[in-house]
């Protein structure tokens, strides 16, 4: 089989089959035969790869996942190149050849399949999308297949992104709820002692923890409804300047916000906005909490608004910058600078903004980070 000249690689072999070899292998699966019939019978996205990890044939589910109509459009490409993995350009010869590929479950499974057996793994791919870089979780299965005297690898994918997201949601929700319930129990036990001089202060702390617990449950309920496409908007007329001041006043009692100075820049004149106030409160509340966590005690967070003829932009700004590797993934469901499972706040911001008919974006540099949401002015 003619091959192109080998290229250096950080992980998997870099060599590829040339156009003539690809054409010949593709012809093996033209028309109805047992191999193609079995491939089309699979419900999950599936493709046949040659010895250089290049796609030779694929079923309809795989083409749909790739956003293509014909196998010819992806012939000779590798899986990461088809799915637009962000690490493709980092390798000297595309998919499988970058340093990041050494920890990729998909590449590992393909290499194992080439040895003549089968393999299963879970793979997280960060892919280029119209929204920027997004993370997708796949369950990958490969097995060796012989056809017309040549050996291929059957490559199957199962998208488990929603399953992983639900696990993240549940983990974060129960973590936060248990913390709050523990605090409430502790305050309640202390209140048994009627001789405590700070009884009134403990009562206030208990009240705050109770409010936060209700807020967590309501937030989880909203997020799950939004993910299922069941969230119904309740638009109302609100006055923006008053709304922003009231929002900051409400969150002032949150322990993350209390040690931070949060100020709302005044508008030249208050203006009316027709939107869902509850959902908008959830979006801006998440941004304020994130900003306060970023600056810490003694820091400052600024909330402002820019008014245009068609769009209204509300922004939350704080000192500090988001690390460059994190910026490309900031609105995915599991990316955060605060540790594992803490990235659902910005994910929900984008999700809720979609429902509000707006968009969310950010800028980070020159020592400042600003998250913004744009909503229709009408």
Phi and psi in degrees as a GROMACS rama.xvg file:
@    title "Ramachandran Plot"
@    xaxis  label "Phi"
@    yaxis  label "Psi"
@TYPE xy
-67.4127  137.916  UNK-2
-127.608  156.055  UNK-3
-75.445  163.763  UNK-4
-62.1431  137.609  UNK-5
-61.546  146.8  UNK-6
-122.166  146.257  UNK-7
-57.8079  149.516  UNK-8
-142.491  154.805  UNK-9
-87.6804  -15.175  UNK-10
-148.447  -90.133  UNK-11
-77.8115  156.024  UNK-12
-53.3387  142.798  UNK-13
-93.6403  -22.9167  UNK-14
-59.316  149.569  UNK-15
-130.221  155.356  UNK-16
-74.509  145.231  UNK-17
-81.3358  177.438  UNK-18
-59.5969  -39.2159  UNK-19
-63.7078  -44.3699  UNK-20
-65.5276  -40.6568  UNK-21
-63.1804  -42.4283  UNK-22
-62.5666  -41.7749  UNK-23
-65.2938  -43.434  UNK-24
-67.0584  -37.4561  UNK-25
-62.0877  -37.6063  UNK-26
-62.1228  -24.0449  UNK-27
-65.0486  -20.1855  UNK-28
-116.181  15.8176  UNK-29
-83.7679  135.38  UNK-30
87.5629  -176.819  UNK-31
-90.4884  116.67  UNK-32
-143.248  173.799  UNK-33
-60.6819  -40.9291  UNK-34
-63.5586  -46.7937  UNK-35
-69.8407  -35.579  UNK-36
-62.8961  -43.0173  UNK-37
-65.6181  -38.3878  UNK-38
-63.9257  -44.8562  UNK-39
-70.1469  -23.5677  UNK-40
-73.3313  -18.7068  UNK-41
-74.3946  132.003  UNK-42
-78.5777  -29.6117  UNK-43
-84.3203  154.829  UNK-44
-55.5962  124.185  UNK-45
-140.765  146.479  UNK-46
-144.775  157.881  UNK-47
-104.264  130.229  UNK-48
-114.125  145.746  UNK-49
-86.8634  -170.427  UNK-50
-68.2433  -11.2911  UNK-51
-109.002  21.2914  UNK-52
66.5661  22.3095  UNK-53
-97.7723  142.338  UNK-54
-71.8897  128.509  UNK-55
-107.394  -35.7125  UNK-56
-153.8  156.642  UNK-57
-151.752  154.354  UNK-58
-88.7321  175.647  UNK-59
-61.6683  -35.8652  UNK-60
-64.7158  -37.427  UNK-61
-69.0528  -41.8382  UNK-62
-62.4964  -38.8832  UNK-63
-64.1002  -43.5601  UNK-64
-60.2645  -37.9796  UNK-65
-79.9476  -10.6296  UNK-66
72.1463  30.8524  UNK-67
-121.504  164.507  UNK-68
-108.381  -29.5801  UNK-69
-129.523  146.683  UNK-70
-59.5475  -33.3669  UNK-71
-57.0136  -26.8772  UNK-72
-72.3107  -21.5828  UNK-73
-119.386  4.45538  UNK-74
-58.1647  127.233  UNK-75
88.2816  -9.95859  UNK-76
-84.001  158.633  UNK-77
-97.4281  158.842  UNK-78
-52.0082  -46.0882  UNK-79
-63.1819  -31.4178  UNK-80
-72.5585  -35.34  UNK-81
-70.6802  -40.5167  UNK-82
-87.0607  2.83994  UNK-83
61.0049  46.5023  UNK-84
-60.0683  138.709  UNK-85
-70.1912  -14.811  UNK-86
-91.1107  -3.5444  UNK-87
-57.8559  -46.2343  UNK-88
-74.7302  -12.0237  UNK-89
-81.0362  -16.0023  UNK-90
-93.6875  151.583  UNK-91
-67.4052  -18.3988  UNK-92
-142.023  38.7283  UNK-93
79.5979  -153.272  UNK-94
-53.8553  130.393  UNK-95
92.2972  -7.2767  UNK-96
-112.658  3.63487  UNK-97
-90.6117  169.191  UNK-98
-65.0134  -35.2277  UNK-99
-65.8518  -25.5672  UNK-100
-65.7134  -18.8192  UNK-101
-65.7221  -19.3721  UNK-102
-111.376  12.9108  UNK-103
-85.1963  122.061  UNK-104
-64.2028  -31.1598  UNK-105
-67.5013  -47.1534  UNK-106
-62.804  -42.6275  UNK-107
-58.1075  -46.1238  UNK-108
-64.4751  -39.6586  UNK-109
-63.1256  -45.2191  UNK-110
-62.4934  -37.2228  UNK-111
-67.518  -40.4487  UNK-112
-62.9344  -32.3245  UNK-113
-68.337  -17.3572  UNK-114
-80.7106  -4.4168  UNK-115
107.653  -0.499423  UNK-116
-114.777  -142.763  UNK-117
-139.989  160.234  UNK-118
-149.832  153.361  UNK-119
-133.758  140.927  UNK-120
-158.027  169.855  UNK-121
-113.535  135.065  UNK-122
-131.794  134.134  UNK-123
-105.887  120.269  UNK-124
-109.504  128.798  UNK-125
-95.8706  115.207  UNK-126
-119.36  149.872  UNK-127
-72.9645  130.771  UNK-128
-137.566  171.047  UNK-129
-59.0231  -19.4894  UNK-130
-93.8678  4.63656  UNK-131
106.241  -154.527  UNK-132
-81.0972  128.703  UNK-133
-129.328  149.003  UNK-134
-96.9463  133.623  UNK-135
-127.161  137.508  UNK-136
-105.004  132.765  UNK-137
-129.353  144.019  UNK-138
-95.1634  124.148  UNK-139
-111.48  134.897  UNK-140
-133.089  135.183  UNK-141
-134.006  150.779  UNK-142
-154.717  151.794  UNK-143
-73.9513  140.671  UNK-144
-139.425  130.815  UNK-145
-107.211  132.046  UNK-146
-147.321  131.159  UNK-147
52.8922  38.2724  UNK-148
78.447  5.59007  UNK-149
-121.53  153.411  UNK-150
-102.599  131.82  UNK-151
-127.051  172.146  UNK-152
-117.999  125.201  UNK-153
-82.9598  119.313  UNK-154
-113.548  117.429  UNK-155
-122.065  141.243  UNK-156
-122.79  142.438  UNK-157
-128.863  118.388  UNK-158
-75.0356  112.484  UNK-159
-115.132  25.8592  UNK-160
-59.0937  -45.8113  UNK-161
-63.8055  -38.8454  UNK-162
-62.1772  -45.7556  UNK-163
-64.792  -38.8338  UNK-164
-64.3992  -42.4922  UNK-165
-62.1429  -38.5598  UNK-166
-63.1676  -40.7959  UNK-167
-65.2059  -43.0979  UNK-168
-59.9514  -46.6928  UNK-169
-65.6915  -42.2471  UNK-170
-61.7593  -47.6073  UNK-171
-67.0747  -42.9143  UNK-172
-61.489  -51.1782  UNK-173
-67.2823  -33.1832  UNK-174
-60.963  -50.0179  UNK-175
-69.5843  -40.9188  UNK-176
-65.1522  -42.9341  UNK-177
-63.6386  -37.3146  UNK-178
-61.1749  -45.1686  UNK-179
-68.11  -41.7231  UNK-180
-62.7253  -39.6201  UNK-181
-62.14  -41.2722  UNK-182
-65.1455  -42.6344  UNK-183
-62.2325  -42.0915  UNK-184
-63.057  -41.5176  UNK-185
-63.6773  -43.9017  UNK-186
-64.634  -38.8651  UNK-187
-64.431  -41.1348  UNK-188
-64.1872  -38.259  UNK-189
-65.8757  -32.4276  UNK-190
-70.9304  -10.8315  UNK-191
-62.1269  -29.7464  UNK-192
-84.1253  103.439  UNK-193
-72.3518  -9.82306  UNK-194
-86.5975  -4.21683  UNK-195
-65.4431  128.452  UNK-196
-73.7045  -25.0518  UNK-197
-99.5537  30.5925  UNK-198
-57.333  -42.0231  UNK-199
-63.7182  -38.5495  UNK-200
-66.2376  -40.4231  UNK-201
-65.3603  -37.4118  UNK-202
-61.8229  -40.3278  UNK-203
-65.4829  -41.2794  UNK-204
-64.2495  -39.8897  UNK-205
-63.262  -41.6337  UNK-206
-63.9188  -42.24  UNK-207
-62.4435  -45.4763  UNK-208
-62.5817  -36.8174  UNK-209
-65.3927  -43.4016  UNK-210
-61.1403  -42.0327  UNK-211
-65.8416  -35.7716  UNK-212
-64.5118  -45.8156  UNK-213
-61.5726  -40.8117  UNK-214
-63.2607  -40.0654  UNK-215
-62.9201  -44.0559  UNK-216
-65.5914  -43.2428  UNK-217
-64.2657  -40.5526  UNK-218
-62.8953  -42.0567  UNK-219
-63.5589  -40.742  UNK-220
-63.1215  -43.699  UNK-221
-63.0092  -44.9859  UNK-222
-63.8091  -42.7883  UNK-223
-65.4422  -38.7434  UNK-224
-64.6072  -41.6656  UNK-225
-64.0469  -40.3373  UNK-226
-65.4843  -31.0393  UNK-227
-88.4017  -1.99707  UNK-228
73.4882  24.8654  UNK-229
-108.122  3.31972  UNK-230
-75.3274  126.299  UNK-231
-106.676  127.616  UNK-232
-76.6918  148.118  UNK-233
-126.907  75.1417  UNK-234
-66.4292  139.636  UNK-235
-140.499  159.714  UNK-236
-82.3879  127.245  UNK-237
-134.636  154.165  UNK-238
-96.1929  118.65  UNK-239
-60.9358  -49.3432  UNK-240
-59.9793  -45.2876  UNK-241
-64.6737  -40.8348  UNK-242
-60.6785  -45.9297  UNK-243
-65.1267  -41.6155  UNK-244
-65.0667  -42.6811  UNK-245
-64.8348  -38.5686  UNK-246
-60.9309  -47.7245  UNK-247
-64.0021  -37.5723  UNK-248
-63.5868  -39.0926  UNK-249
-65.5816  -45.6319  UNK-250
-77.2256  -8.41452  UNK-251
-58.9644  -26.2692  UNK-252
-83.2861  -8.84046  UNK-253
-70.5216  135.923  UNK-254
-58.6683  -27.5906  UNK-255
-73.2073  -31.7868  UNK-256
-87.5654  -31.1586  UNK-257
-53.0215  -44.2329  UNK-258
-83.0912  7.38734  UNK-259
-114.891  142.201  UNK-260
-85.8779  115.395  UNK-261
-112.508  120.155  UNK-262
-122.577  146.955  UNK-263
-108.987  119.326  UNK-264
-69.2766  133.546  UNK-265
-72.1751  145.225  UNK-266
-86.8322  153.748  UNK-267
-58.6901  -38.5149  UNK-268
-153.295  146.231  UNK-269
-67.2371  147.843  UNK-270
-136.963  153.953  UNK-271
-87.6776  148.078  UNK-272
-139.648  135.144  UNK-273
-101.211  108.694  UNK-274
-160.72  179.802  UNK-275
-86.7431  106.239  UNK-276
-63.889  -34.4126  UNK-277
-65.3045  -44.6875  UNK-278
-70.1639  -39.077  UNK-279
-64.4532  -37.5179  UNK-280
-62.0578  -39.7416  UNK-281
-64.6822  -42.6835  UNK-282
-64.062  -53.5813  UNK-283
-69.3924  -33.9218  UNK-284
-60.6825  -42.011  UNK-285
-61.5453  -41.9643  UNK-286
-66.5913  -39.9909  UNK-287
-65.6153  -44.5345  UNK-288
-62.1962  -44.1869  UNK-289
-61.1041  -42.5769  UNK-290
-66.0118  -40.6731  UNK-291
-66.3518  -38.4515  UNK-292
-63.9798  -36.1137  UNK-293
-68.2177  -41.0461  UNK-294
-86.2553  -28.7951  UNK-295
74.6987  -178.076  UNK-296
-57.3242  135.449  UNK-297
86.0752  -4.91866  UNK-298
-84.1159  -179.275  UNK-299
-133.967  138.742  UNK-300
-125.936  135.866  UNK-301
-117.695  133.44  UNK-302
-112.641  126.77  UNK-303
-138.061  175.739  UNK-304
-148.006  132.875  UNK-305
-114.424  127.638  UNK-306
-108.072  124.94  UNK-307
-115.48  178.8  UNK-308
-70.9746  -30.2754  UNK-309
-117.462  -23.9584  UNK-310
-130.278  147.452  UNK-311
-115.556  125.65  UNK-312
-109.559  122.457  UNK-313
-110.861  131.401  UNK-314
-133.111  154.625  UNK-315
-127.704  123.78  UNK-316
-125.015  143.554  UNK-317
-146.943  160.472  UNK-318
-72.286  148.937  UNK-319
108.86  159.3  UNK-320
-123.897  147.909  UNK-321
-83.1248  130.421  UNK-322
-52.3158  139.68  UNK-323
-54.1495  -44.221  UNK-324
-61.5959  -26.8743  UNK-325
-82.2784  -29.1845  UNK-326
-58.1236  -40.0987  UNK-327
-67.8446  -14.7454  UNK-328
-120.987  15.3114  UNK-329
-62.8593  -30.8743  UNK-330
-97.5925  12.4491  UNK-331
-80.5477  167.443  UNK-332
-76.813  -10.5324  UNK-333
-132.474  13.1286  UNK-334
-98.9794  129.239  UNK-335
-156.224  156.166  UNK-336
-91.9951  1.74047  UNK-337
-107.108  5.88975  UNK-338
117.878  173.773  UNK-339
-61.0677  135.315  UNK-340
76.2793  11.5923  UNK-341
-105.245  9.73492  UNK-342
-96.5704  13.061  UNK-343
-79.3782  -16.0761  UNK-344
-63.4051  -52.5398  UNK-345
-70.0915  -31.8783  UNK-346
-60.9132  -45.2498  UNK-347
-68.0901  -31.4637  UNK-348
-58.4414  -49.0607  UNK-349
-65.8165  -41.1154  UNK-350
-62.5716  -46.2468  UNK-351
-69.4323  -34.6224  UNK-352
-62.4818  -36.3497  UNK-353
-58.6012  -42.3443  UNK-354
-65.6243  -33.7583  UNK-355
-80.4793  -0.865959  UNK-356
77.6801  21.071  UNK-357
-120.992  -161.007  UNK-358
-146.635  156.079  UNK-359
-119.487  142.376  UNK-360
-156.969  174.371  UNK-361
-151.31  164.478  UNK-362
-139.626  136.015  UNK-363
-139.596  120.373  UNK-364
169.824  166.105  UNK-365
55.1028  33.3171  UNK-366
82.8499  5.10836  UNK-367
-132.18  150.805  UNK-368
-128.197  129.864  UNK-369
-130.677  121.458  UNK-370
-99.9221  135.474  UNK-371
-130.784  150.113  UNK-372
-128.009  140.118  UNK-373
-114.064  131.586  UNK-374
-126.035  153.836  UNK-375
-61.9897  137.218  UNK-376
-72.1573  -30.7403  UNK-377
